[in-house]
Amino acid sequence: MKQHIDTFLRAIVTGIMIGIGGIVYLSCDNKYVGAFLFGTGLFTILSFRLDLYTGKVGYAVENKPPYLLKLLIIWVGNLIGTAVAGIAIRLTRAGAAISEKAAALCEVKFSDDLLSIFLLACFCGTLMFIAADGYKTLTNPASQVLAVFLPVMVFILSGFEHCVANMFYFTAGGGWSANGILYMLVMTAGNSVGGILIPLFRKGFIKNSV
């Protein structure tokens, strides 16, 4: 029970950090600078060993079924943390501008079809696993930084869908509705499929290749 509580609290803090990443991204007029600075959130999460759903779901193929409960706890904690960040920023002087930009992002997402959303989320899930696993396995500090910031920049600039980042945008932009929940579930499914892609290959022929 204590382990689940610890996971839940770490996941909430993670959601807040992703929210901060979303805030700085929406605050930047230059999309390249914003995409780079968004990576600060993920770098902090990995440095402090916090729990991000898209960084953990890939390891489901290497763990026993109880790990799925941990993933659910992380997802809910991330949702709460992003909601805290989204609600909090709306109460500040920056709130109006952030909310307007987040609402515009939500409109773009909701105008897309679910298959497109799913596939874009798959790409993002793969990139997030690369970032999380790269930071975990690489020993050179410079390589760790690149492993985190490059995948984040790629997924943002490519328009890929990240379920936890979108939790923040939905809250800040007033995008939650029955339709918003449906899109969030599809994004989560896509991130999950993309996240387990490399681990599945790694369990099979990749690890046996020369």
C-alpha positions as CSV (number, residue, x, y, z in Angstrom):
1,M,0.0,0.0,0.0
2,K,2.8,2.4,0.9
3,Q,4.5,1.7,-2.4
4,H,1.3,2.6,-4.3
5,I,1.0,5.8,-2.3
6,D,4.6,6.7,-3.1
7,T,3.9,6.0,-6.8
8,F,0.8,8.1,-6.7
9,L,2.5,11.1,-5.2
10,R,5.5,10.9,-7.6
11,A,3.0,10.8,-10.4
12,I,1.2,13.9,-9.2
13,V,4.5,15.8,-9.1
14,T,5.3,14.5,-12.5
15,G,2.0,15.9,-13.8
16,I,2.8,19.3,-12.4
17,M,6.2,19.2,-14.1
18,I,4.7,18.3,-17.4
19,G,2.3,21.2,-16.8
20,I,5.2,23.5,-16.4
21,G,6.7,22.2,-19.6
22,G,3.4,23.0,-21.3
23,I,3.3,26.5,-19.8
24,V,6.7,27.4,-21.1
25,Y,5.9,25.9,-24.5
26,L,2.8,28.0,-24.9
27,S,4.6,31.0,-23.6
28,C,7.2,31.0,-26.4
29,D,6.6,32.7,-29.7
30,N,9.4,30.6,-31.3
31,K,8.1,27.0,-31.5
32,Y,11.7,25.6,-31.6
33,V,12.6,27.3,-28.4
34,G,9.4,26.3,-26.8
35,A,9.8,22.6,-27.9
36,F,13.3,22.6,-26.4
37,L,12.3,24.2,-23.1
38,F,9.4,21.7,-22.8
39,G,12.0,19.1,-22.3
40,T,12.9,20.7,-18.9
41,G,9.8,18.9,-17.5
42,L,10.9,15.5,-18.7
43,F,14.5,16.1,-17.7
44,T,13.4,17.0,-14.1
45,I,11.1,13.9,-14.0
46,L,13.9,11.5,-15.0
47,S,16.5,13.2,-12.8
48,F,14.4,12.9,-9.7
49,R,13.1,9.5,-10.6
50,L,9.5,10.5,-10.8
51,D,6.8,8.5,-12.5
52,L,5.5,9.5,-16.0
53,Y,3.1,7.2,-17.7
54,T,4.7,7.5,-21.1
55,G,8.1,6.8,-19.7
56,K,7.0,3.7,-17.8
57,V,4.5,2.0,-20.0
58,G,7.2,0.5,-22.3
59,Y,8.5,-1.6,-19.4
60,A,5.1,-3.4,-19.1
61,V,6.5,-6.1,-21.4
62,E,9.3,-6.8,-19.0
63,N,7.2,-6.9,-15.8
64,K,4.5,-9.1,-14.3
65,P,0.8,-8.3,-14.5
66,P,0.7,-6.3,-11.2
67,Y,2.8,-3.7,-13.0
68,L,-0.4,-2.8,-14.9
69,L,-1.9,-1.5,-11.6
70,K,1.1,0.7,-11.1
71,L,0.6,2.1,-14.6
72,L,-3.0,2.9,-13.8
73,I,-2.0,4.7,-10.6
74,I,0.7,6.7,-12.5
75,W,-1.8,7.7,-15.2
76,V,-4.3,8.9,-12.6
77,G,-1.6,10.7,-10.7
78,N,-0.3,12.4,-13.8
79,L,-3.9,13.5,-14.6
80,I,-4.3,15.1,-11.2
81,G,-0.9,16.8,-11.4
82,T,-1.6,18.3,-14.8
83,A,-5.0,19.4,-13.6
84,V,-3.4,21.2,-10.7
85,A,-0.9,23.0,-13.0
86,G,-3.7,23.8,-15.5
87,I,-6.1,25.2,-12.9
88,A,-3.3,27.1,-11.2
89,I,-2.0,28.9,-14.3
90,R,-5.5,30.0,-15.1
91,L,-5.6,31.9,-11.8
92,T,-2.5,33.9,-12.7
93,R,-1.9,37.0,-14.9
94,A,-0.6,34.6,-17.6
95,G,-3.7,32.5,-17.5
96,A,-5.7,34.2,-20.2
97,A,-2.9,33.9,-22.9
98,I,-2.1,30.3,-21.9
99,S,-5.7,29.3,-21.9
100,E,-6.3,30.8,-25.3
101,K,-3.4,29.0,-26.8
102,A,-4.3,25.7,-25.1
103,A,-7.8,26.0,-26.4
104,A,-6.5,26.5,-29.9
105,L,-4.4,23.3,-29.6
106,C,-7.4,21.4,-28.3
107,E,-9.5,22.6,-31.3
108,V,-6.8,21.2,-33.7
109,K,-6.8,17.9,-31.9
110,F,-10.6,17.5,-31.8
111,S,-10.9,18.3,-35.5
112,D,-8.7,15.3,-36.2
113,D,-10.1,11.8,-36.6
114,L,-9.4,9.1,-34.1
115,L,-7.2,6.9,-36.3
116,S,-4.9,9.9,-36.9
117,I,-4.8,10.7,-33.2
118,F,-3.9,7.1,-32.4
119,L,-1.1,6.8,-34.9
120,L,0.4,10.2,-33.9
121,A,0.3,9.0,-30.3
122,C,2.1,5.7,-31.3
123,F,5.0,7.8,-32.7
124,C,5.1,9.8,-29.5
125,G,5.0,6.7,-27.3
126,T,8.1,5.3,-29.1
127,L,10.0,8.6,-28.7
128,M,9.1,8.8,-25.0
129,F,10.5,5.3,-24.4
130,I,13.7,6.3,-26.2
131,A,14.0,9.3,-24.0
132,A,13.3,7.5,-20.7
133,D,15.4,4.4,-21.5
134,G,18.2,6.5,-23.0
135,Y,18.5,8.5,-19.8
136,K,18.4,5.3,-17.8
137,T,21.0,3.4,-19.7
138,L,23.4,6.0,-21.0
139,T,26.3,7.0,-18.6
140,N,27.6,10.1,-20.4
141,P,25.8,13.2,-19.0
142,A,25.8,14.9,-22.4
143,S,24.3,11.8,-24.0
144,Q,21.6,11.7,-21.3
145,V,20.7,15.3,-22.0
146,L,20.4,14.6,-25.8
147,A,18.4,11.5,-25.1
148,V,15.8,13.5,-23.3
149,F,15.6,16.8,-25.2
150,L,15.9,15.5,-28.8
151,P,12.9,13.1,-28.6
152,V,10.8,15.8,-26.9
153,M,11.6,18.3,-29.6
154,V,10.8,15.8,-32.3
155,F,7.4,14.8,-30.9
156,I,6.4,18.4,-30.4
157,L,7.6,19.8,-33.7
158,S,6.0,16.8,-35.5
159,G,2.7,17.3,-33.8
160,F,2.7,13.9,-32.2
161,E,0.2,13.3,-29.3
162,H,1.4,12.9,-25.7
163,C,-1.5,11.9,-23.4
164,V,0.0,13.6,-20.3
165,A,0.9,16.8,-22.0
166,N,-2.7,16.8,-23.4
167,M,-4.1,16.4,-20.0
168,F,-2.6,19.8,-19.2
169,Y,-3.8,21.4,-22.4
170,F,-7.3,20.0,-21.9
171,T,-7.4,21.5,-18.5
172,A,-5.8,24.9,-19.3
173,G,-7.9,25.2,-22.5
174,G,-11.2,23.9,-21.2
175,G,-11.1,20.9,-23.5
176,W,-12.6,18.3,-21.1
177,S,-15.9,16.8,-22.2
178,A,-17.2,13.4,-23.2
179,N,-15.4,13.8,-26.5
180,G,-12.3,15.0,-24.7
181,I,-12.3,11.8,-22.6
182,L,-12.6,9.7,-25.7
183,Y,-9.7,11.4,-27.4
184,M,-7.6,11.1,-24.2
185,L,-8.2,7.3,-24.1
186,V,-7.2,6.9,-27.7
187,M,-4.1,9.0,-27.1
188,T,-3.3,6.8,-24.1
189,A,-3.7,3.7,-26.1
190,G,-1.5,5.0,-28.9
191,N,1.2,6.1,-26.4
192,S,1.0,2.6,-24.9
193,V,1.4,0.7,-28.2
194,G,4.2,3.0,-29.3
195,G,5.9,2.7,-25.9
196,I,6.1,-1.1,-26.0
197,L,7.3,-1.3,-29.6
198,I,11.1,-1.2,-28.9
199,P,10.9,-3.3,-25.7
200,L,9.0,-6.0,-27.6
201,F,11.6,-6.0,-30.3
202,R,14.4,-6.0,-27.7
203,K,12.9,-9.1,-26.1
204,G,13.0,-10.8,-29.5
205,F,15.3,-10.7,-32.5
206,I,17.2,-7.4,-31.7
207,K,18.9,-8.8,-28.6
208,N,20.0,-11.8,-30.6
209,S,21.4,-10.0,-33.6
210,V,25.1,-9.5,-34.2
